[in-house]
């Protein structure tokens, strides 16, 4: 699931419109629209403002790869 799909799903589950979400998160409506449309360059602090309403935040996660070397360990 992409970030845009995640935000859209959480917004819908909370019965919020895009304007309501933007107001609650303290970001502009244009930002919400761009986030839900999957724009590739967004301010991380604003993304976290939106995600915090749903109890989440963007963070660094280790990459996992399924390579033969990994499987032998």
Secondary structure as UniProt FT lines:
FT   HELIX           3..13
FT   TURN            14..15
FT   HELIX           18..25
FT   HELIX           29..36
FT   TURN            37..38
FT   HELIX           44..52
FT   TURN            53..55
FT   HELIX           68..72
//
